[in-house]
Amino acid sequence: MTGDGMFALAALLLHALGFLVVALVVPLRRLGRPAAYFSILCAVGSLASALIAWQRHIGGTASRLVWAWLPADGQTLTSVGVLADAESTIMLTLVALVACLVQVYSLGYLSDEPPAALGRYYAYQSLFAFSMMGLVLAPNFVQLFICWELVGLCSYLLIGFYYQKPEAARAAVKAFWITKAGDVGLLIGIVLLWHQSGTFDLLEMQGLVESGALPLAGLSLITFCIYLGAVGKSAQFPLHVWLPDAMEGPTPVSALIHAATMVTAGVYLLFRTEWLFALTPDVLALVAWVGAGTALLAAILACAQDDIKRVLAYSTVSQLGYMMTAIGAGFATAGFFHLLTHGVFKALLFLGAGAIIHAVHSNNLPDMGGLARRMPQTAIIFLIGTLSLAGIPLFGGFLSKEEILGAVWAGGMTGPFVILLVVAFLTAFYMFRVVFLAFFATPAAHDTHPHDPPMAMALPLWILAVLSFGIGLYFTVAGPALPFGPAEAAAHGPAWLMPVAVGSAVGGILLAWLTYQRRIIDAGALAAAFGPLRTAAQKRFWIDDVFEAAYGVVLLGFSRAIGWFDRYLIDGVLNVVSAWTLTSGDDLRTMQTGRVQDYVYGVAVGLMILLLWVQLA
Amino acid sequence: MLLTLSWLVPLVGALLLLLVGNADGRRDGMIRWLALGVSLIAFAVTLGVWAAFDPASAEFQFVERHSWIPQFGIDYFVGIDGISLLLVVLTGFLTPIALLSSWGSIERKVKEFSIFILALEAAMVGVFISLDLFLFYVFWDAMLIPMYFLIGIWGYDRRVYAAIKFMLYTMAGSVLMLVAILGMAYLHSAATGSYTFDLLKLYSLDIAPQTQMWFFLAFTLAFAIKVPLFPFHTWLPDAHVQAPTAGSVILAGVLLKMGTYGLLRFSFPLFPEAAAYFAPWLALLAVIGIIYGALVAMVQPDMKKLVAYSSVSHLGFVVLGICAMNTQGMQGAVYQMLAHGVSTGGLFLMVGMLSDRRHTRLIAEFGGLKTVMPQFTAAFLIMTLASIGLPGLNGFVGEFLIMLGAFRWAPAFAVAAGLGVILSAVYMLWMFQRVFYGPVTHEANETLTDLQPREWAGVLPLCAMALVMGVFPTIFLKPMEASVDALVLRMQATQTVQVEIPVDRRPDDERRLTTVTERVARR
């Protein structure tokens, strides 16, 4: 048992090794490519360890390795270590896989970067993978929070990788602030929970919950606070605004952090603590409604984007909303399953988009077109990802989407269910809009000659494509039982569910085909039909503006007022007091005239007063 | 003897430097090395104390007592427990770094400068090890003199104003404290017939609650000014901005902690009932300070001023932890003192380096420095992240423990403090973005040199310490554990008698708070 935990631990520590060596051995880092090779070597080792760990825990055994970290009253307040079980090791495998593939891919994608920048990039990458694995394997809330913050830091550093671009710097700091706001909620939730239960440990707490020993009073507030952390990290409304801007980072980073792993940490957190959230149905309902609302909002926004990465970013927000809705409906496993498949095909889509951007040197859809002929491999790969995301049968995304729809229906949440169906339609529409515009439309006039990516980039793409298709095929052929967690037979909805879901996806594809391929429907007219909605979508529903105003006007304005208050009132009062001391000193000095007569008068008057006082007393 | 050495070494070093003839400044180099050598020896002595320290004991260790003015019961009485031990080591750690920081920037009166720094170190160590109130007061005020001159002579353009302001503020508080100290000796004499300034004897003195209030206020005012607690903080930005880099490092790193140390060592344990009564009010000021300091920091155009106001915010956390009066709160408070010393000391050090290069500290004058100074930027980033309490670095442990402690005591304060955590990320990272990211906007910045080996010598230990404190907190929590527990027990025992709540290690916080506030309302 303990031995099995060692594999998970090794997966984690190999990335730590990669980070430490690349970060501390300065000459290696400055060489660039050798640092990258070392980091990739660690990542490959880590992937192997993770696969073994997954294989060892697939049967449902759990192993736990912990070391004391903070002491309290002679005991341990909290520890660090790994908790490896079926769920955490499969997530670990996903992280290890995508991290490894992205590192390989980056070799090609960032080949033009100066060596020092490349070394720095790989140091951040390794630190991220380490932190993310620490989060996944966390045996307690404190380690989870620590790693939660560290992945946020890596996200900040990697979004700001092109730090000379002011937009990148701004996006980096925006992401950090907004997620930090959620993180403080999470921290407060964790501390409140500790106060209530006396422990940070996940297993101990689960035991308390299952034995009914955890007091329920105020638990809704606690789960709400924890959920706040997930809202920030997993880009739920209204804190989703940072994720589209995060696309300023290099595309492989977007694939790893802002699609497959870090942004799903919120979903993972809720999945890991579903036994806790199950005690607070009110918060779960909130999770479901916010999730569905986020899914719809982001899907609408994705339709109005011309930047291929932003389409994918909003699509990620939308899919995260999908997962959250399933969790809110009470079927966390369905959400987790979608997390896994989404991790694979969304990484694929981002890396595919990266291949296009690498070839065309532009993010804008109008600059692309006709790429299917020039980049046939990329086109196939991208199509596989798109079909998977759209939820077409036989592809990975189909199964998990179906699970979610079934779960939401079974959870009795008709409202969110209808919203999710609409989102399924929109998802197919905006993704095929991208496909038709980028690969099939008349080529834009460009002097570059786009071609398929080099080996380092193509290989990870093919692996992910095979997996996206393979997962779907495997489950369709070999049977629907999920290889982890409790069987979710109840989550399978009524018989009409699959045709309706697939129908809405096909409808979306059809509409995109008619509009952007056949041009039977005029794109301008289609947009005009949604007049106000389109305007709102182009303005991002003014949510970003609200944040901007909250920061620029309210917070800074208030701070300026306080700053003025500090300088002129608090300090001013003290300056007045001291000035008054000085002037009164001056005034008092005039009493000392130096003339003997004045002093004699003074003594005489004083004596009289004294005598009078003695008499009266 | 080892403990006495820890303050005697720098003092003797200062006296020796006095003897070096340096009228024409020819021996500046030698004096610099001498001073650095002395401070390193002093640091080694403090490490020696740590090595010989028994972490299992809550008693004062390395106790030395010699009669000084027997008529009034004044002794030379020193000793340390786990709390003061770490502060002494911090002082020993930061002084060589402060001396290194002045290597290039202090060019006139090097001898006098070095003497003042060493004298300052002696006085600071003295403050932390004194167990006799009179001796404590002597060190407390002695520390003012070198600091006054450091700001007044080697400071920036408004140095005299800042130096006098610093002096007057501190004096105003410490005069009241002196009266209270004399009053304590008088109380002891009234109760037992003999004067004493012995802290341990005074701990066991039974003082009427009403009297405690006045004494508590007198002591606490002196310490609150030093911390500085809102609204007594306005000397701090002036002093910091005007002080030379070494002065700022020591001011932020050690001097401010003398205020919070005073609360822990004197105000709270000497007058526990008054402390229980005033704790919510003190915590209120602390929380106001956390948010207020952060908000004011947000709009500062001057980097040094920004860091100075961030200190107001961070020290508010420390006071909040102390007020919680439970294990986590106290542990967190001491840890945060150390962490703040390292990270804010580091920030001042590095802002000073920029200021030496460009002769300005205005954020708007910089931009894109990451391109020209990558190493400097990396080190500055570590210090920035440490300051905003990122896990894995030193600031997190203290803030986390304080949050735990505060939640056990009064959740509302803890939530407000949580807001301060967000704000600190906002103002620190905003500054970082404006200074280091983006394209190079000013021509003068294009030729800036990166960190030099001598500068690394100061920055590297701080970065390493920030990491070690963040990853292996037990190293620092273990030695203080017994002392903190003893202190907490002492505070809680008295409260139980007075407020009549269960002695449970996790008391019903709300009830305690309402009891205290009820009593406040009744008056």
Chai-1 contact restraints between the chains, C-beta under 6 A:
chainA,res_idxA,chainB,res_idxB,connection_type,confidence,min_distance_angstrom,max_distance_angstrom,comment,restraint_id
A,L70,B,P473,contact,1.0,0.0,6.0,A-B,restraint_1
A,P71,B,T474,contact,1.0,0.0,6.0,A-B,restraint_2
A,P71,B,L477,contact,1.0,0.0,6.0,A-B,restraint_3
A,D73,B,T327,contact,1.0,0.0,6.0,A-B,restraint_4
A,I146,B,P391,contact,1.0,0.0,6.0,A-B,restraint_5
A,E149,B,L390,contact,1.0,0.0,6.0,A-B,restraint_6
A,E149,B,P391,contact,1.0,0.0,6.0,A-B,restraint_7
A,Y163,B,K370,contact,1.0,0.0,6.0,A-B,restraint_8
A,Y163,B,Y437,contact,1.0,0.0,6.0,A-B,restraint_9
A,Q164,B,P439,contact,1.0,0.0,6.0,A-B,restraint_10
A,P166,B,G438,contact,1.0,0.0,6.0,A-B,restraint_11
A,A169,B,Q433,contact,1.0,0.0,6.0,A-B,restraint_12
A,A169,B,Y437,contact,1.0,0.0,6.0,A-B,restraint_13
A,A169,B,G438,contact,1.0,0.0,6.0,A-B,restraint_14
A,V173,B,L429,contact,1.0,0.0,6.0,A-B,restraint_15
A,V173,B,Q433,contact,1.0,0.0,6.0,A-B,restraint_16
A,F176,B,L429,contact,1.0,0.0,6.0,A-B,restraint_17
A,W177,B,V426,contact,1.0,0.0,6.0,A-B,restraint_18
A,K180,B,I422,contact,1.0,0.0,6.0,A-B,restraint_19
A,K180,B,A425,contact,1.0,0.0,6.0,A-B,restraint_20
A,A181,B,I422,contact,1.0,0.0,6.0,A-B,restraint_21
A,V184,B,G418,contact,1.0,0.0,6.0,A-B,restraint_22
A,V184,B,V421,contact,1.0,0.0,6.0,A-B,restraint_23
A,V184,B,I422,contact,1.0,0.0,6.0,A-B,restraint_24
A,I188,B,G418,contact,1.0,0.0,6.0,A-B,restraint_25
A,V191,B,M403,contact,1.0,0.0,6.0,A-B,restraint_26
A,V191,B,L404,contact,1.0,0.0,6.0,A-B,restraint_27
A,V191,B,F407,contact,1.0,0.0,6.0,A-B,restraint_28
A,H195,B,F407,contact,1.0,0.0,6.0,A-B,restraint_29
A,S559,B,L295,contact,1.0,0.0,6.0,A-B,restraint_30
A,S559,B,M298,contact,1.0,0.0,6.0,A-B,restraint_31
A,S559,B,V299,contact,1.0,0.0,6.0,A-B,restraint_32
A,R560,B,V299,contact,1.0,0.0,6.0,A-B,restraint_33
A,I562,B,L295,contact,1.0,0.0,6.0,A-B,restraint_34
A,I562,B,V296,contact,1.0,0.0,6.0,A-B,restraint_35
A,G563,B,V296,contact,1.0,0.0,6.0,A-B,restraint_36
A,G563,B,V299,contact,1.0,0.0,6.0,A-B,restraint_37
A,D566,B,V296,contact,1.0,0.0,6.0,A-B,restraint_38
A,I570,B,P231,contact,1.0,0.0,6.0,A-B,restraint_39
A,I570,B,T234,contact,1.0,0.0,6.0,A-B,restraint_40
A,D571,B,T234,contact,1.0,0.0,6.0,A-B,restraint_41
